Amino acid sequence: MGWFKRFSDGIQTATKNKKEAPDGVWHKCKKCSETITQKELVENLFVCPKCDYHERIGSHDYFEILFDGKYELLFENIVSKDFLEFKDLKTYQARLDSAREYTEVSDAITVATGKIGKKPLTIAAMDFKFIGGSMGSVVGERISKAIDYSIQEKTPFMIISKSGGARMMESAFSLMQMAKTSAKLSVLAANKIPYISFMTDPTTGGVTASFAMLGDINFSEPKALIGFAGPRVIKETIKRDLPEGFQRSEFLLEHGFLDFIVHRHQLQEKLKEVVSLFASTQVVTEV
């Protein structure tokens, strides 16, 4: 039998003895509103079984999907600091502390090394939940250190991009990372170490304008937003309607900016093929 209570903002109805589902048990797709259990979502690699929407996932989720088993984190001792004493609604340091507690990662990019298909690979993966995956000085430094490591260990290097762009709380220091990472990738190329760029939703701003588009192979997940400025800003600037699917990965593939698009279910196998291809090419070159 139902009951109701009148509150100042209206009438709320409910059912007696109704048990609410515990938090974290159910997941509702952001695109089609399909509801499945969190367990089913994880088992399906965070892809909606109904509409195939790829949920945004973090660096450690990608490491679990890609590496054969165990992997080692690198450069966790390098962390962001509020060296400009920046403050808007709250201090930059407070934002950093909050982001670390919320995401359980130390910055917007995490570097790990391990094996895929029994071949070594170093991966730097971005986390959008850490201040929008923004590119600060630590993001640039960890990429730089990861490149040095890849050269030293002769392992292919991969970046998984997921970012809103530059971290403006670090002002010009953030913008400098565009040049720093691009220059460092030229050193990687000079040492004939492959660089694989994997763009996920969203890859925008200074990240797109620098290391995300410089891969020996550039590829992405389906329907990923990839571009410099957002479509709304571009539309308002040029005062024209944009083509359907503008700045989505399928549009970029059609116009030659991507080599291919890969579904998350095939991601590990596809990457094994890519790493094996580069490994065989290196052997031929050395001979």
C-alpha positions as CSV (number, residue, x, y, z in Angstrom):
1,M,0.0,0.0,0.0
2,G,1.4,3.4,-1.0
3,W,1.9,6.5,1.1
4,F,2.7,10.1,0.5
5,K,4.2,13.0,2.3
6,R,3.8,16.7,1.4
7,F,7.0,18.7,1.5
8,S,7.4,22.4,0.8
9,D,8.6,21.7,-2.7
10,G,5.7,19.4,-3.7
11,I,4.5,15.9,-3.1
12,Q,6.8,12.9,-2.8
13,T,5.3,9.4,-3.2
14,A,7.0,6.1,-2.3
15,T,6.2,2.5,-1.5
16,K,6.3,1.0,2.0
17,N,9.3,-1.2,2.7
18,K,10.9,-0.4,-0.7
19,K,14.6,-1.3,-0.7
20,E,16.8,1.1,-2.7
21,A,19.6,-0.5,-4.8
22,P,23.0,0.0,-3.2
23,D,25.2,2.6,-4.9
24,G,27.5,1.2,-7.5
25,V,25.4,-1.8,-8.4
26,W,23.6,-0.4,-11.5
27,H,24.9,1.6,-14.4
28,K,22.8,3.7,-16.8
29,C,24.2,4.3,-20.3
30,K,24.7,8.0,-21.0
31,K,23.7,7.5,-24.7
32,C,20.8,5.1,-24.8
33,S,19.8,5.0,-21.1
34,E,20.1,1.1,-21.0
35,T,20.5,-0.1,-17.4
36,I,22.8,-2.9,-16.6
37,T,24.7,-4.0,-13.5
38,Q,28.2,-2.6,-12.9
39,K,29.5,-6.1,-13.0
40,E,28.1,-6.7,-16.5
41,L,29.6,-3.3,-17.6
42,V,33.1,-4.2,-16.3
43,E,32.9,-7.7,-18.0
44,N,32.0,-6.0,-21.3
45,L,35.0,-3.7,-20.9
46,F,32.8,-0.6,-20.1
47,V,31.0,-0.8,-23.5
48,C,27.2,-0.6,-23.5
49,P,25.8,-4.0,-24.8
50,K,22.8,-2.3,-26.4
51,C,24.2,0.7,-28.3
52,D,28.0,0.0,-28.2
53,Y,28.7,3.3,-26.5
54,H,32.3,3.3,-25.1
55,E,32.3,4.7,-21.6
56,R,35.2,6.8,-20.5
57,I,37.7,4.8,-18.5
58,G,40.9,5.5,-16.6
59,S,44.6,4.7,-17.1
60,H,44.5,1.6,-14.9
61,D,41.5,0.2,-16.8
62,Y,43.4,0.4,-20.0
63,F,46.5,-1.2,-18.4
64,E,44.3,-4.1,-17.2
65,I,42.9,-4.5,-20.8
66,L,46.1,-4.2,-22.7
67,F,49.0,-5.7,-20.7
68,D,49.4,-9.5,-20.6
69,G,49.3,-9.5,-16.8
70,K,51.4,-7.6,-14.4
71,Y,52.8,-4.2,-15.1
72,E,55.1,-1.7,-13.4
73,L,54.2,2.0,-12.7
74,L,56.9,4.5,-13.5
75,F,57.7,8.1,-12.3
76,E,55.0,8.2,-9.6
77,N,57.4,10.4,-7.5
78,I,56.9,13.3,-10.0
79,V,53.8,15.2,-8.9
80,S,52.2,18.6,-9.6
81,K,52.6,21.5,-7.1
82,D,51.0,24.9,-6.9
83,F,54.2,26.8,-7.7
84,L,52.3,29.8,-9.0
85,E,50.0,29.9,-5.9
86,F,47.1,30.1,-8.3
87,K,43.6,30.6,-7.0
88,D,40.2,31.0,-8.6
89,L,37.2,29.7,-6.6
90,K,39.7,27.7,-4.6
91,T,43.4,27.2,-4.7
92,Y,45.1,25.0,-7.3
93,Q,46.7,22.9,-4.5
94,A,43.2,22.2,-3.1
95,R,42.1,21.1,-6.6
96,L,45.1,18.8,-6.8
97,D,44.4,17.3,-3.4
98,S,40.8,16.7,-4.3
99,A,41.6,15.2,-7.7
100,R,44.1,12.7,-6.1
101,E,41.6,11.6,-3.5
102,Y,38.7,11.3,-6.0
103,T,40.6,9.5,-8.8
104,E,43.2,7.6,-6.8
105,V,45.8,8.5,-9.4
106,S,48.7,10.9,-8.8
107,D,48.2,13.1,-11.9
108,A,46.5,13.3,-15.2
109,I,48.8,10.9,-16.8
110,T,50.1,7.5,-15.5
111,V,53.1,5.7,-17.0
112,A,53.4,1.9,-16.9
113,T,55.6,-0.7,-18.6
114,G,54.8,-4.3,-19.2
115,K,54.3,-6.8,-22.0
116,I,51.6,-7.3,-24.6
117,G,51.7,-10.4,-26.7
118,K,55.0,-11.2,-24.8
119,K,56.6,-8.1,-26.3
120,P,57.6,-5.1,-24.1
121,L,55.6,-1.8,-24.3
122,T,55.6,1.4,-22.4
123,I,52.3,3.2,-22.1
124,A,51.5,6.7,-20.8
125,A,47.7,6.9,-20.3
126,M,45.7,10.0,-19.4
127,D,42.8,10.2,-16.9
128,F,40.0,12.7,-17.8
129,K,38.7,12.7,-14.2
130,F,41.9,14.3,-13.0
131,I,41.2,18.0,-13.6
132,G,39.8,17.2,-17.1
133,G,42.9,15.3,-18.1
134,S,44.6,18.7,-18.4
135,M,48.2,18.9,-19.6
136,G,50.3,20.4,-16.9
137,S,54.1,20.4,-16.4
138,V,54.0,17.0,-14.7
139,V,52.2,15.5,-17.7
140,G,54.9,16.8,-20.0
141,E,57.7,15.6,-17.6
142,R,56.3,12.1,-17.3
143,I,56.0,11.8,-21.1
144,S,59.6,13.0,-21.4
145,K,60.8,10.5,-18.8
146,A,58.8,7.7,-20.4
147,I,60.4,8.5,-23.8
148,D,63.9,8.4,-22.1
149,Y,62.9,5.0,-20.6
150,S,61.7,3.7,-24.0
151,I,64.9,4.7,-25.7
152,Q,67.0,3.1,-22.9
153,E,65.0,-0.1,-22.9
154,K,64.3,-0.1,-26.6
155,T,60.5,-0.6,-26.1
156,P,57.8,0.9,-28.3
157,F,56.0,3.9,-26.7
158,M,52.3,4.5,-26.6
159,I,50.3,7.5,-25.4
160,I,46.5,7.1,-24.6
161,S,45.2,10.6,-24.9
162,K,42.0,11.8,-23.1
163,S,42.1,15.5,-22.3
164,G,40.4,18.8,-22.3
165,G,43.6,20.6,-23.2
166,A,46.1,22.7,-21.3
167,R,46.0,23.1,-17.5
168,M,45.6,26.9,-17.2
169,M,46.3,26.9,-13.5
170,E,49.9,26.6,-14.6
171,S,49.7,29.4,-17.1
172,A,52.5,29.4,-19.7
173,F,54.2,26.4,-18.0
174,S,51.3,24.3,-19.3
175,L,51.5,25.6,-22.8
176,M,55.3,24.9,-22.9
177,Q,54.5,21.2,-22.7
178,M,53.2,21.2,-26.3
179,A,56.7,22.1,-27.5
180,K,58.5,20.0,-25.0
181,T,56.6,16.8,-25.8
182,S,56.8,17.3,-29.5
183,A,60.6,17.9,-29.4
184,K,61.1,14.9,-27.2
185,L,59.1,12.7,-29.7
186,S,61.5,13.8,-32.4
187,V,64.3,12.3,-30.2
188,L,62.3,9.1,-30.0
189,A,62.0,9.0,-33.8
190,A,65.7,9.7,-34.2
191,N,66.4,6.6,-32.1
192,K,64.0,4.6,-34.4
193,I,61.7,3.7,-31.5
194,P,58.0,3.4,-32.6
195,Y,55.5,5.8,-31.2
196,I,51.8,4.7,-31.1
197,S,49.1,7.4,-30.5
198,F,45.7,6.2,-29.3
199,M,43.1,8.9,-29.0
200,T,40.0,8.4,-26.9
201,D,37.0,10.5,-25.9
202,P,37.7,13.4,-25.6
203,T,41.1,14.4,-27.1
204,T,41.1,18.2,-27.5
205,G,43.1,21.4,-27.1
206,G,46.9,21.5,-26.7
207,V,47.1,17.7,-26.5
208,T,45.6,17.3,-30.0
209,A,47.9,20.2,-31.2
210,S,51.0,18.3,-30.0
211,F,51.7,14.7,-29.1
212,A,48.3,13.2,-29.9
213,M,48.7,13.7,-33.6
214,L,52.4,12.9,-34.0
215,G,52.2,9.1,-33.8
216,D,53.8,6.7,-36.3
217,I,50.3,5.2,-36.1
218,N,47.4,7.3,-35.0
219,F,44.1,5.5,-34.1
220,S,41.1,5.9,-31.9
221,E,38.1,4.4,-30.3
222,P,34.7,4.7,-32.1
223,K,32.8,8.0,-31.8
224,A,35.6,9.7,-29.9
225,L,35.6,13.5,-29.9
226,I,38.9,14.6,-31.4
227,G,39.8,18.2,-32.2
228,F,41.4,21.5,-31.1
229,A,38.5,23.7,-30.3
230,G,35.1,22.2,-29.6
231,P,32.4,22.0,-32.3
232,R,30.2,24.6,-30.5
233,V,33.1,27.2,-30.5
234,I,33.9,26.5,-34.1
235,K,30.2,26.8,-35.2
236,E,29.9,30.1,-33.4
237,T,33.1,31.4,-34.9
238,I,32.5,30.6,-38.5
239,K,28.7,31.1,-38.3
240,R,28.0,28.0,-40.3
241,D,26.5,24.6,-39.5
242,L,29.0,21.8,-39.2
243,P,29.0,18.5,-41.2
244,E,27.3,15.6,-39.5
245,G,29.7,13.7,-37.2
246,F,32.2,16.6,-37.3
247,Q,35.3,16.0,-35.1
248,R,34.2,12.4,-34.3
249,S,36.8,9.7,-35.0
250,E,34.8,8.4,-38.0
251,F,35.0,11.9,-39.6
252,L,38.7,12.1,-39.0
253,L,39.3,8.6,-40.4
254,E,37.4,9.6,-43.6
255,H,39.6,12.7,-43.9
256,G,42.9,11.0,-43.4
257,F,43.8,12.1,-39.8
258,L,43.5,8.5,-38.4
259,D,44.9,5.2,-39.6
260,F,42.1,3.2,-38.2
261,I,39.4,2.9,-35.5
262,V,39.3,0.0,-33.1
263,H,36.5,-1.3,-30.9
264,R,37.6,-1.8,-27.3
265,H,36.9,-5.6,-27.5
266,Q,39.5,-5.8,-30.3
267,L,41.9,-3.3,-28.7
268,Q,44.4,-5.7,-27.2
269,E,44.6,-8.0,-30.3
270,K,45.0,-5.0,-32.6
271,L,47.8,-3.6,-30.5
272,K,49.5,-6.9,-30.4
273,E,49.5,-6.8,-34.3
274,V,50.9,-3.3,-34.3
275,V,53.7,-4.0,-31.8
276,S,54.6,-7.2,-33.7
277,L,54.7,-5.3,-36.9
278,F,57.1,-2.7,-35.5
279,A,59.2,-5.5,-33.9
280,S,59.6,-7.3,-37.3
281,T,60.4,-4.0,-39.0
282,Q,63.2,-3.3,-36.5
283,V,64.7,-6.7,-37.0
284,V,64.8,-6.2,-40.8
285,T,66.4,-2.7,-40.4
286,E,69.0,-4.0,-38.0
287,V,70.0,-6.8,-40.4
